[in-house]
Amino acid sequence: MTDHDGLLILLTSRSHSRHQTVYHGISLSGPEPKLDAGRRVWVHGQSAVEVEFAFHQITTRRFSDTPRGCAYEEDGNFTFEDEPQKWRKSMPSCITEPVNYLKFRDSVEIPLPAFVSDRRDLHPAATNLVVNLCVSSVGELGEARAELDSLQDTSLNHSPRAQARKQLLATSPSSGMVIPVEYISRGHPDVGVLLLSELRPDGCFRAILYHTDTAATIDMNTILSRWPRRMIRIYEWQKPYDLARVVSVLGSGPFTVEVPGTGIVGACEDGAKFPIECSACGSIVPAAAFDREQLSIIDLWSWYYPWLDEQTRLLEIPDLQDAEKSTTHPLFRRSRFVNERIAFYEPLIRDRCVICPNCGAGVLRLGDGPRVPKSALAKPITQTPSSGHRRS
């Protein structure tokens, strides 16, 4: 069996970041779905709606030398090393292909759950099942098996990798786990996401299968399988396996809107609300004054403006403008990198900007983000230079 032909993501939660709505989900089209800004796709929930992907990125920073060990900041939310429940995020990511920070340019609020696909002809459904799992530990689920294969050469039993391996093998599947699956319906392969909702006394699970076709036939004894793929070093790891057998089918129907926590739809932590400030006069403008498209442009300018400002200062260096001297100048490589970043953002901005209503001259952008809260620290911290961005 193969992955879904084309893009397919099940949206399972939403949050607010940088004054915009962003979605989170599970990919059924491989570990790195192609999510280019401007791409038109269909969202299938209670109805089909065509939308356009927008560009979204956030800051990620690592802090060291804190009284509580290392700290990571992601979009204004901080996680400390002494919080093991939040710190250990690798186990869920070993089971699913999470997709975070998915944003759409269109002014629509998407009811969840919903599928995102290139195809218009999907008719998603949720089927209530009773299943008997064919695996006994989390280490046998999906990409976790690839994780274990990549750790086979671990020689030290006390190493972090060896401890992670032991943890995966010692943990049994439990209620609330979400696992991508494949199965055969009417002689053709289909895909879906299985939610284990309740463990019964007989050892079977009540479950909900979120799949793409209301007409799909899921009978008793249908095998739900998984064909995980993962790049390990220089080769692609592939090992199909049977995940569960359907014991009984309790009912099926089209998608309905779920309250977070009642099904597969969950609640995500909101990101930081950065102040909207003018690049000229420095005044702060409330976000309520702008619509969704304007907020998206303001967000893009918060990334684009620093590169534009640096390029202006680099252009003032005469030797960098001299064709013969520029290649030997210490800032030549930096200048080239700045030009590349500007070339990246220009097609996204498309000559659009939002002008400050107070001074009428400056371009609006997001101001500086939050820092590690002082209440969590007892002494100054050191920020490592390893900062970056994510995009969808």
Beta strands, then each sheet from edge to edge (+ up, - down):
strand 1: 8-17
strand 2: 20-27
strand 3: 40-44
strand 4: 48-54
strand 5: 57-66
strand 6: 69-74
strand 7: 77-80
strand 8: 98-104
strand 9: 114-117
strand 10: 125-133
strand 11: 178-185
strand 12: 188-199
strand 13: 205-211
strand 14: 223-226
strand 15: 229-232
strand 16: 235-238
strand 17: 241-254
strand 18: 276-278
strand 19: 284-285
strand 20: 364-366
strand 21: 382-383
strand 22: 388-391
sheet 1: 1+ 2- 8+ 4- 3+ 9- 1+
sheet 2: 7+ 6- 5+ 21-
sheet 3: 7+ 6- 5+ 22-
sheet 4: 11+ 12- 13+ 10- 17+ 14-
sheet 5: 15+ 16-
sheet 6: 19+ 18- 20+
end
